[in-house]
Amino acid sequence: MNTIVVHYKELALKGRNRPWFIQLLVRNLKSALAGLHVPAVRSLMGRIEIELGRDTPWIDVRERLTRVFGIANFSCAGQGPHDFDALAAAILDDLGDRQTPSFRVAATRADKRLPFTSPQVEREVGGRIKDAKGWHVDLDRPALTIHIEMLPERAFYFFGKEPGAGGLPTGTGGRVACLLSGGIDSPVAAYRLMRRGCFVLFIHFHSYPILSLASQEKVREIASVLTRYQQRSRLALVPFGDLQQKIVLAVPPDLRVVIYRRLMLRIAERLARKWHAKALVTGEVIGQVASQTLENMTTIATATELEVLRPLVGMDKDEIAAEAQRIGTFPISIVPDQDCCTLFTPRHPATRARVTDASAAEEALPIEEMVTSAIASTVVEQFKFPVLELPAGHGP
């Protein structure tokens, strides 16, 4: 069995735009499987066929495919002709010595003009397998389901389905910029936008050299994990400690956190527009910390003209942590570090800051100069997955 059949679900509902979505999914599959000896990836009547080489490791292919958005499920498959005798023989050959208490054959036709029906395929092929194996047929709760998909020129068959990542292919939803901390929440927020087809750019605010490099190292690890889902990423490391010191000297203590966040959004907006991103993404959750009240979040968002997306806003901490575990960022996020959000934080932050209060406090600050300075000092790093090793003698 040297073929993988990929099925999509949501893409099938895209009408006249469906070919574009499928084209991007094929592109993303080729990118995700680079270096694994995959001779071809092609679209075939409502599914995608991935042709594997003889030495292509199924385990590695499966691991990568589970992180490609736009896939409902995928299967390692064999191929056979329309002839029922030859098709059953091919299936029996791949079944080998496998044993099962019960089975059924589930057939579909990609082209309804084929000269046989799906029930006919199930009866004819299933009967031949029953005769050869002596297995009990159970149409309701079979221990093994043999799937057959009849295409115009040939048939695919497979014995199980691997769940895909769902969502929409990366690149179909446009670009967004995510304020990525080293915590649990923002990586999950970034993942959720990726799953809806967005290409996510990462922006991390740090307070080095006032604080250690720990937060930058953490966020690099998180960016590496998230890049496995979108194949390439850009991380902007923005120095924020000096700006925080200026805020501390000029802004009342209770408003500092709100002003920090408003300044972050202004800087993030400038970077986002430079990269042609259409929205900002944060990991904010209503009521999770004192500064994340509805009033504060509203006041903070007025600092930018870009849309601010908060995909976690109604979730609780346990739900977010569970998703972080599933996508692989949780073990990194819980490592202690020195985050800029904890620097110069007042004991009693404002919980109902008004826009007028924030604007009045900002009059004491050279906001435009601070934004420009932060942009000039920003360091941008690139991430890619998979990282392909160059052959000997082809290094830089």
Secondary structure, DSSP 8 states (H G I E B T S, - for coil): --EEEEE-SGGGG-GGGHHHHHHHHHHHHHHHTTTS---EEEEETTEEEEE--TT--HHHHHHHHTT-TTEEEEEEEEEE-S-HHHHHHHHHHHHTT---SEEEEEEEES-TTSSS-HHHHHHHHHHHHHHHH--EE-SSS-SEEEEEEE-SS-EEEES--EEEEESB-TTSS-EEEEE--SSSHHHHHHHHHHHBT-EEEEEEEE-TTTS-SHHHHHHHHHHHHHHHHHSEEEEEEEE-HHHHHHHHHHS-GGGHHHHHHHHHHHHHHHHHHHTT--EEE----TTSSTT-SHHHHHHHHTT-SSEEE-TTTT--HHHHHHHHHHHT-HHHHTS----GGGTT--SS--SS--HHHHHHHHTTS-HHHHHHHHHHH-EEEEEESS-----TT---
